[in-house]
Amino acid sequence: MAGPVPEGLPRDIPATVPGTVHTDLLARGLIPDPYLNTNENAVKWIGETDVRYQTSFAFTDEGHERVDLVAEGLDTVATVTFNGALVGETKNQHRSYRFDVRSLIRASSNELTVDLASPLRSARESELRIGAKPLVADALPYNALRKMACNFGWDWGPTLTTSGIWRPLYLHQWSVARLAQVIPRVSVDSDGGGLVEVHVELERTDLESAAHTELLLEAILTAPDGTAVHTSGTVERSSSVLSLKIDNAELWWPRGYGDQPLYHLDVRVSRDAEELDTWTHDVGFRTVEVRMNPDDFGTGFEFHVNGQFVYIKGANWIPDDCFLPRVTRDDYERGVRDAVEANMNMLRIWGGGIYESNDLYDICNREGILLWQDFLFACAIYSEAPEMWAEVEAEARENVARLAPNPSLVFWNGSNENIEGYFHWGFKERMQEGETWGRGYYDDLLPSILAELDPGRGYLPSTPFSPADYADPRDPNHGPVHSWKVWFSEDYLTYRNSVPRFVAEFGFQGPADYSTLTSAIDDDPMLPDSPAWPPTRRRSTAMASSTAAMHCTCLHPRPSTTGTSRPS
């Protein structure tokens, strides 16, 4: 570690991958628990510190043409060196990377180094290159780096700016071809038949050779009762589409409206009967419409699944832990179970967090919980400079392709409160005439990527948003709104006075149970103005069609928070 490291702290410590610097230091008792008392202040130096991860290992060569170093998640500005050679430089937490190291690898004593620059310094340096842009209050410059925004602090959570290798890092040996991208497009026709169009992109080692070979691509769709349909085709280059048709498809429904039958899709590529690569995922047959039709009251915002209106009852999902590698499938199971027991049927994955884990999506597929996924822009103006644009495009392409197979995913949203911020928070007034502010992402780049990769789902440029007037996203008569006045200025009973078309966020201050407070805060006496109890720290969020009565909660924040809303 290099930077403002406290005196007496070891410079070298064992590291866990996936992991973060915070969790490695915490595991060895070298820092206090950042979630307790005011300890977050005592560990802020970590966000200002450069870190080096280093390991050595032996290698068993299986004789393949390619050996790739695969980094599923680097947090965030990284320089990757393999046996003394620079193999990659990264600056985006939200995408994966693959580096060809075949020419560098050896049987023994391989040295891998990942240098991570201070995320706070990197964000400030990025501001200098691309220009500082407005963001909420005096927040740290989270909008200058493609990194989880709430990692820089938020009104519901601490400022714990992490560095680390946050998703798996491994070697992948392969030859001839691998399945680089598989996107099944699932549809249901008017007579109940089901169609799966499997769009496949291959990476190949032999395309530059005149002797490149024809490959066999196969797809097998297995129904819940075990019956299967199969199709295959040859691939001469890198792209192919296979189609699978079935009669009387069993429909997937949101929770409370029917069952969630899942079909298992297997895709494989082979050459001369030798299997080269495989891909598997569950899919579901269902139709989704997001209807934004003008009516006597304004513009509606309704979800219809399989032709049936669905009354939305849900919550906003924030990252389950500031230290993402600690979140397990069991944690996701517990969070979704909380939503199920609260009678919810939708979770909105909020734009200040991450493109969530495959585990969360898989659990929601099985539980019938609809998912609304924000693209990762929140409460700020975002530069459209070429270096930022390229990163946004790469992360969006990767994550749209990764998440598209899930039947639970029903909606994409371009940003969280960014259009509202531009027109209503003074952002526009702080900018130069003609200066770009992120609209190019919301109106052009993201819709074009969805049209190419995932054309069957709905999309809005932001929430809140008015389909009738781009510059007036707060209008409760048109599209989704956010209702937060009761959090800072009004009594919660004022919810009775508002009947918007759809509420994508609402809630109010929600203190934790006393037992939770006393386990996290040692102030004695414990008073409202105690040092460890910032009055604006915690809030709970929910979402609903019109004015739904529901229990609203941030699922498993630490410490926990809850609140309730009342029906009109």
N, C-alpha and C positions, 0 to 999 in steps of 0.2 A: 504494500500500500504506500502511496505517496500523496502528500497533501497535509492538511491540518490534523494529523493523527495525534491523539492524546499521548502525553509522555508516559512511558512505561508499558505501552501496549505492544505486544509482539508484532513484528513486521510480517512474519509468515505464520499462517495457521492452516490446519487442514480444512479443506472445502468440500462441501457436498454439492453434487450436480445431479438434477436441477437444484438450484438454491440461490440465495442472495447473500451479500456481505453481512447484512443485518442478522440473518438467521444463523450464519456460521459463527459470528461473534457471540450471539446470544447462547448458542448451544455450548459454548466453552466458558460461559460465565464472564465474558470480557466486557459486556455492556449490560445495563439494567433492561428489564422488559419495557420496550417502548410504549406499550399500551397502558402502563400503570402510571398514576400520578402525572407529573410533568416530565416524565423521562424522555418524551419525544424531543424536548429541547436539548437534552444531554447527548443525543446521538445525531444531531443535525450535521455534524462534521462529516458523516459518511457520504452525504450527497455532494460534498465538495472535494472528495478524495478520489484519486486515480487508483485503480486496482488491477492486479495481474493474477490471472488464473494460469497455473502451469502444471503439467503432468508429463510423465514419460511412460511408455508402454511397449510391449512386444507385439508383433503382428504375425498372424497366420495367413499366408497368401493362398487363396483358393484358386488362383489362376485366372481371374476375371480380367476383362479388358479395362474396366473402370473400378477405381476405389474412390468413393466420395466421402468427404467429411461433411456430415449433415448436422446443421445447427437449427433446431426447430424454434429456438427463441433466445436471442441475445439482448440483454438489457443494459445499455442500448447502443452507445457509440463505441464500437469494438474494432480492434485491429487483430487479425488472426494470423499467426505465424506457425508454420509447420516445418520442423527440421531446419530452422533458420531462414526459410523463404516466406515472404509475404504471400498469403493466399487469398485474403479478403479483408475489406473494410466495410463496416456496417453502421447504420444510424437509424434503425427502425425496430422498435420492440415488437411491432405487430406483424412481422413477416418472418419466414424461414429462409435459410440460406443453404446452398450446396456447393462445395468446393472440390474440384477434381485434384486429388493428391497422389494419383497413381505413380507419377514420375518422381515423387519425393519420398515415398514410403519405403521402409526397409524392415528387415526381419526383427531387429531388436533396437532398443534405445531410441525409439521415436520420441521427439520432443514437440509437444503441442503447447502453445502459449496464446492466451486470449487476454489482450490488454483492454481494459474498460476505462474510458475517460470519465472524469467527474461529470455526472449528468447535469448538474447545475451550471458548471462552467460551460459545458457543451451547449446548453440552451442559450446562455448569454452570448456565446460566440456566434451561434446561428442567428440570433437577433441582429448582430452587427452585420452579418453577410446579407440577410434577406430583408432586413428592416423590421423594427419593432412594431407590433400590431396591438390595438386595444384588447384588453381582457378585463375580467371582473376585478373590481377593487384594486388592491395592491398585490395581487397574486403573483407568484413566481412565474417565469415565462414558459409555462407548459405548452403554449401554442406555437413555440418555435422548434419543437422536437417531437418526432413521432414516437411518443412514449405515453403510457397511461396517465391521463391528465390528473386524476385524483391523487396520483403519487406525489404531486407537488403540494398537497393539502387541499381540503375542500371543507364546506361548511358542516359536513357530517363526519369528517374524519381527520386524522392527524397528518402532519407533514413528515412523511418518511420516504425520502427520495432514494430509491433503491438502485443498486447495480448488481449484476449477476448473470449467470447462465440459467435462465428461468424455465427453460424447457429442455428436453433431452438433447444430448450431443453424442454422436456415434459415427462409426464408419459403415458404409454400405458398399458391398462389392456386387457388381453386376456386369453382364455382357450383352451385347447386341441391342437390347431394348428394355426399357422400363416404362411402366404406366405413370406418366408425369401428371396427368389430369384426367379424372373421370367424372362426368356430370350426367346423372340420369334425369331426363325431363319426363315427368310423370303426368299423365292426363287421363280424363274419364270422358267417354263419348256419351251421346244422348241415350243410347240403348243400354248403358251400364257396362260396356266393355272398357278394359283398361289398356293403355299403351305406355310403354317405357321406351323412350329413345335414349340410347346410351352414347353420349358424345365423348370420344376418347382422343387424347393427345399423347403421343409417345415421344420419349427422348431416345434417340438411336445413336449407336456408335459407327454405323456403316453407311450413312447417307451420302457421305462424300466419296464413297467407293463405287466404281462402276459395277462391282459385284454384289451390291447390297441385295439382300434376299427378301422374298415375300414372307410375311408373317401371318399367323393365324390368330384371329381375335375371337373370343367366345364370351357369351353372356348367358347366365342361367338365373332364372327368377323362380324362387321357391315360395309357394303359398303357405299360409298358416297351417293348412292340413297336410303339408308335405309334398303335394303335387308340384311338378316343376315344368317349366317350358325353357327351351334352349334355342339359341341362334348363334350363328358364327359367320365370319367373313374374312377375307384376306385383306391385308394392309400392305401396300407397296411403299408408302411414304410414312407420314407421321400422324395423319388424322383419319378418323373413321367414325361412322355412326352405325350402331346396331339397333334394331327395333324388335321389341318383344310385345306380343299382343295376347291378352287373355279375355275370356268371356266372363260376365257376371263378377266383376271385381268387387271384393269386399271393401266397403268404404271406411276410411279412417275419419273419426269424428273428434271434435274437442270434448273435453271432459264435461259430462252432464248431458250430452246430446247423442251419445252412442258409444260404440266400442272403438278400440284402436288396433285393428288387425294390421300387422306388419309383414311385408314380403321381403324375403332375403335375396339380395342381388349379388351374384358373384361374377367378376370379370377377370379374364386371364388372357395373357398373350404368350404364344409359344412359337417355336421354330422346329420343324422336323420332329414333332411330338415331344420336344423338350420344353417344359414350362419355364418361362423366363421371369414372369412377374404376375402377381394377383392383386385384386382389390375387392373388398367386400363392404357392404353397407345395407342397412334396412331402409326400405322405402314404403310409402303409403299412398293409396289412391284416394284423392280428394280434390275438390275444386275450391278455390278461394277467390272471392271478389271483395274489394274494398270500394264501396259505393259512396261517391261524393256527388250526389245529385242535388241540384237546386230544388227547393220546395218553398212553401208559404212562409217558413220561418228563417230560411237562409240557405245554407249548404250542409247537407248531412255528412256523416262519417260513420259508416256501418260496415261491419264484417259479416259476410255471408259465406258459410262453409257448406258445400254440397247443396247449394241453393237455399239454405236455411239461415235466417238471421240469427246471429249469436250475440247475446247480451254479455258484454265484456265486464269481467270482474277480475281485477288483477293488481299487480304491484310493479314498481321499478326495481330491477335487479342491479345492485352495485357489486363490485368485486367482494368476494366473501372474506378476503384477508388482504391487508396491505402487502403481505409477503406471499405472492401468488403461488410459489411452489409448495407451500404448506397445504393448499386446498386439495383434498382427496375426493375420490368418487363418493365416499361415504358422506362427506360434507355436502356435496351437491344433492345426494339422495335426501339428506335431512332438510335442506332448504326447500326442495321441491315438495317434500312431504308437508312442510309447514304451509305452503301455498295450497296444497290439496285440502288440508284440514281446515283452512280458512275459506274453503269453497271458491277459490279462485280458478280461472280458466285461462289467464294470460299473464306472461311476464314480459316486461319491456327491458331489454338489455341496454342499459343507459350509455350514452355516448362519451362519458368521461372515464369509462373503464376499458374493457378489452373486448375483442371478438372472442366469445366465450369458448370454453373447452368442449370438445366432442362429447365428453361425459354428460354435461348439462343437456345438450341437445338430445342425446340418446335417451336419457331419463324422461325428458319431456315428450319425446316420441311415444314412449310406453305409457305415460300417465295422461296423455291427452291435454297437456298444457300448451297453448299457443305461444309462440315466441315472436316478438317484435324486436328486430336487431337494428340499433343505431349504427351508422358509420361513426368513426371516432373523432368527432369534432364537438366541442362543448364550450358554451358560454364565452366565446371569444371571436375575434377576427383572425382568419388564417391566411398566411401568405400563399400566393399562387406562383411564387418564383419557381423556375424550372427544377431546381434541386428538390423542392418540397413537392411539386406536382408529380415528379417521377416516383417519389416514395409513396405518395398517396395512391397513385395508380397501381403500383406493384402490390401494395398491401390489400387494396380493394379487390383486385383480380384474384389473388390467392384465397382470400377469405370468402368471397362470394362462391367460388368454385368448391371450397371445402364445406361450406354450410348448406349449399343448395339442395343436397339429397334429402334433407330432413323434412318430413311432412309437418312437423310442429312449427317450422319457420313459415310465417304467413305474411310478413311485412318488413320492408327495409325503410329506414329513415335517414335522411342525409346529415342531420346535425341536431344537437340539443340546444335550443334557445339562441342560436346564432343569428337568425334573421330577426328575431325579437330584439336581440342586443343591438344589431345594426340600426334598427329604426326607432328603438324606444329607450336604449340605455346610454345614449350619447356617443356611441361608437362612430357613427357616421360623421358627426360634427368634429371628431378628433382626427379625421383623415383628409387627405388631399383630394381635390376634385379628380375623378376618374381613377382613383387608386383601387386596385382589386381588393376584395375582402373575403373571398371564399365562395362567392356565388358561382364561379366557374366550376367548382367541384359539385355543388348541389344541383345545378341546372344542366350541366353538360357532361362532365366526366363520369360521375356516378351513374346517372341514367343510361349513358351509352354502354357502360360495362354491364349493367343489369340487362339491357336489351340484347347484348351479345351472349351472356353466360346464364342468365336466370330470368327469362322474359315472362314467366308466369306469375310473378308476385307483385303486389302493390308497392308504391314508393311515394314519399313526400320529400321535398327539399329540407324540411325541418319540422320540429314541433316546439312550440305551438306554430300553427300555420293556417292561414285563411286561403282556401282555393279561390275565393272571390276577390281578394285584394292582397297582393304580395306584401305591401307595406303596412298592413294592419293585422299581424298575426294574432293579436290579442282578442279579436272580435269573437265573442262566445257563440254567435249565431252561425259561424262558418268554420267547419273543421275542428281539429283538436286544439284545446287550450291547456294552459298550466294555471292552476289556482293556488297561489301561495300567500295571498294577503293575510290569511288567518295565522300564518306563521310569524309575521312580524308587526301587524298593525291592527288586526281586527279579531273579535271573538269568533270562535269556531262555529257558533250558531249562525253566522252569516252565510254558511254554505246553503242554508235554506233559501237564501235570496237569489241564488244563482242556478240556472238550469241551462248549461251549455250543451252543445251537441255531443261532445266527447271530451273527457278530461284525461289527458295523458300523464299528468302529475297533479296530485294534491296531497295535503297532509298538514301537520302542524308539529310544534315542539313536542317530543315524546321522550321524557326521562325514562331511564331504565328502572327496573325493580330496585328496591333499596338494597337487597342482598347483592345485586350486581355492582351497585355503586360502592358499597363498602369493601368489596373484593378488589376494586380497581383504584380507589382513592383513599388515602390515609389521613386526609385533613381532619383535624380534631380541634374545635368542633367542625362538623361538615355543614357549611352555610352556602346559600346561593351564590355568594361572591368568593367562594374558596378558590385558591389559585389553580387547582386541578379541575375546576368545573367551569370552562368557558361557556358563557350563556348562549352563544350562537352555534355551539358545536354540533348538536344532534338534532336531526329531524327525521320524520318518517314519511314515506311516499307511497302513493297508490295511484291507480288509474281505473277509469270506469266509463261505460257508456252512460250518458246523461248523468243522473245523480244517484248512482248505486249506493245502497247501504252495504258497508263492508268493514272488515277489520283491515286496517292498513298498517304495513310494517316494512321496514328495511330488513330483509331476511338475513339474520345472523351478522349484523355489524358487531363490533366489539368495542365498548360494551353494548349490550343489546338495547334497542329502543322500540317502543310500541306506541300506538295511538289508535283512536277510533274515530270514525266519522258517523254522522247521523243522516238518515234518509229524509228527503223532503216529503 
